Amino acid sequence: MRCYLRRNPLTLLIDVHENISIVQELGKSIPVAIQPLNANGWADFSWIGIDGKRIQIEHKQWNEFIAEFPAHVEEQLRRQITKSDEHYLLIEGWPLDTVYGVDTYSEEVSKKGTTYFRRSRTYGSKARPRSGLMQGICTWMDKMERLGVTTICTPSRRWMLSHITAIYAGTQRIEFIGWDRYHKPIVHPKSRNKHVPILMGVRGIGEVSALRLVEWYGSSGAAFRSSIEEMSEVLGWNGAVQFFKEIGADDAGG
């Protein structure tokens, strides 16, 4: 079947905080414009497909993603997908699962012009292990896929630019006339209690545990002021001890 490309492709909008080199590279083959997208609740890249539907891509580095995972990233995506028909999370860099956690790598260029990957940061150590971090990230990505957010991991900036270009080009074509390529529905999640994302900011507390804590205590503040004994009724003894350790409360209660 023949593939038809739009004669006048629509402009790819890029957030003002993206690196100027990204704008310049994409601008070589795509009509681009810089806009304050993030300030208005949009992702880093946004455009309209040939069928009039909105596509967005949120761009993050692995170090940035892990630092904000899961509460901030999830809240950010929740706001964005309400304005999307098709949504992507594109993570640049390379993660490596280790015994104690995750190491992240970034692409570098040597003086001779060859590329290699350099370890940029280590998450988890023998003294403070985060051994389940990568598994938790993969589980979370699967959940977001079912909500309509497709995650793409690219090892380098060149691969990242190639993915954006390919996705954009695909949305400017009618590949199969009469077939709706938007076959994956986006589920717009209901708004949550404001205390849930606060509690999810504590490492080790996921959405389910945060919801249980809010149901039990009524607010995040009440949970933070609780005792280990009472908290153990919700999280179990080890979970309660870990909770107060993460928030820096050595002697909890009262």
N, C-alpha and C positions, 0 to 999 in steps of 0.2 A: 504494500500500500504506500502511496506517495506521502511525503511529509512536507507540510507547508509551513514556511517561516514567515512570521509577521513582517511586513515591509518596513514598518516604523515601530520598532520595539519600544515599549514604555520605559520610562526612566527608573533606574535602580537608585533608591534613596539610601544614603549611608549616614550613620550618626556622626556628629561632629567630633566625638571622642575617638573614633577609629584612626589608626595611624595613617598619615598622609600617603605613605608608600602603597597602602592597600587601595586607596582611592585612585592613585595614579595608575596602578597595574590594571585594575578592573576597568578604568576609563579607556584603556587602549582598545577594548573590544565591546564595551557596553556603555550606553548613555547613562551617566551617573550625576547625582546632585547631592550635596551635603546638607543635612537638615538636623535640627535638635530632636531626634527621634526619642531617645531615652527619657528626656525631660517631659515628654508627652505620653509616656507609657508604652512606647513601641520598642521593638527589638533593634539590634544594630543595623540590620539590612531589611529593607521592605520594598515591595513592588507589586504591581498588578499583573496577573497572567492574561493571556489572550482571551480567556473566557470570563474575565472580569472579577476573578477571585483574588484575594489578598494572600501573598506569601511573605513570611517573615523568617529571618535567621538571627538567632542570638549567638554571638561569638564570644568565646572565653578561652583563656589559657588554662592549662591543667592546674597550675598553682592557684590561680584565681578561683577556679571551680571548686577545688578541695577546701580552700579557706572559707568559702561561702556555703558549702554543702552541709546539710540539705536545706535548712530553713530559708536562707536568703535566696538561693537559686530557685527553689520551688515557688516562693511568693512572687518572684520576678516573672517566672513563666506563667503563673496563674493570671497575672494582670495582662500579659501580652496575648495569650491565646484567645482571650475574649474578642480580640480585634483581628484574628487570623482565620483563614480557611485552610491554610497549610502552614505548619510551623516546624522549624528545625532548631536544634541546639548543636552548634558546631564547636568542638573543643580542639584546640591546637596544642600540639606537643605529644609526648609519649609517656604513658604511665607503666611502671613495672611493679608487679606484685612481689613483695618480699616477705621474709619470715616475720618481721615485726610490723609491717605496714605497706607503704607504697613509696617508691622513688619516682620522681618525675624528671624527664629529660627534654631538652630543647635543642633545636638544630643550630649548629654553629658553622662558620666558614673559617678555615685555617688560612694562614698567610699565603699558602700555595694555591688557595682557591678551592680546595676540596672541602666537602661538607662532612660533618660528623655530629654525633649526638653527645651532649655534655649533661651530666647529672646536675640539675638545677636546685633540687630540694629533696629532703628526706622527711617523710611523715611516719613517725613511729620509731621507737628504739627499744633496746632490751629493758631499759629502766621504765619506759613509758610506751608499751606496745599498742599498736592499732592494727592488729593482725586481721581483723574482719573488715577493714576499710574498703578494699577493692570489691569484695563480695557485696557489701552494702551498696556501693555505687552501681554495680551491675543490676542488682535487684531494683534499685530506684529507677534506673534507665528503662527497665522493662515496664515498670508501672507507668512512667511518663509516655512510653510508646503507646500503651493502651489508652491513654488520655488524649493522644493525637500529636504528641511531640516526638519527632524522630531525631535521635542522637547520632551524630557523625563525628568520629574521632580521626583527626588528620595529624600525621607526625610532623609536618613542616608547613611553613607559610605558603610554599608553592602548591602543596596539595590542597591547602585550605582555599586558595584562590581558584584552583581548578574546580573544586566542588561547587563553589558559589557560581562560577561561570556556567558549569554544566546544568545546575538546577535552574538558573535563570533562563538559559537557552531552551531548556525543555518546556518551560511554561510559556514560551513565545511561539510554540509549534502546536499544530493540530495533528497529532500523530495517528489517531484513529477516530475518524469522523463518526459521531454517534455514540462514542464510548466515553463515559465519565471517568476520568483518571482520579478524581477525588473520591475513591471508593472507601477510604478510611475515615469514618466520622470523627470529629473532634468532640470530646465530651467536656463541656464547660463546667468545672467543679463549682459547687456552691460555696459561698463565702463562709469562712470559718470564724470561730470565736477568736477574738484578737489576742487572747492569752496563749493560744496553741503555738503560733510561730515563735513566741518568746521562749516557751519551754523547749521547743525544738532546737533552739540555739544552744542548749546544753548538750555537749557531746554524749552520745549514747541514747538520747531521747528521740525516738521517731514519732511520727504522727499519731500512731495508735496509743503509745504510752502518754503522749501529751494530752490527747483527748481524755484518757482515763484520769489523769491528774486534774484536769479542769473539772471533770464531772465530780471528782471526789472533793476537791478543795474549793472550787468556785472561781479561783483566780490564780495567776502565776505567783503573785505576791504571797498569797497564803501558803502555797507550796514551798516557796523559798524560806518561809519562816517556820516551817513545820519541823518535826523531830524525825530522827532516823527510825524510831519505833513506829510512828504513825505512817511514815512514808513506805515502810516495809509492807504495810497492808496492801499497797498498790503495786509497788515494783519488786517486792521481795527484799530480803535483807541485803543481799549483795548489790542489788540494783539501787537501793536506798543509800548505801554507803558510797557507791560510785557517784551517785547524783550529787551528794554534798561535797565529795572530794573535787568534782569538776567545778562547782561554783565557789570553791575555796572556803567552805565552812567546815572547820575542823571539829567544832563542838556545836552540833545542830540541836535545835529544840528550844522553843519558847521565845 
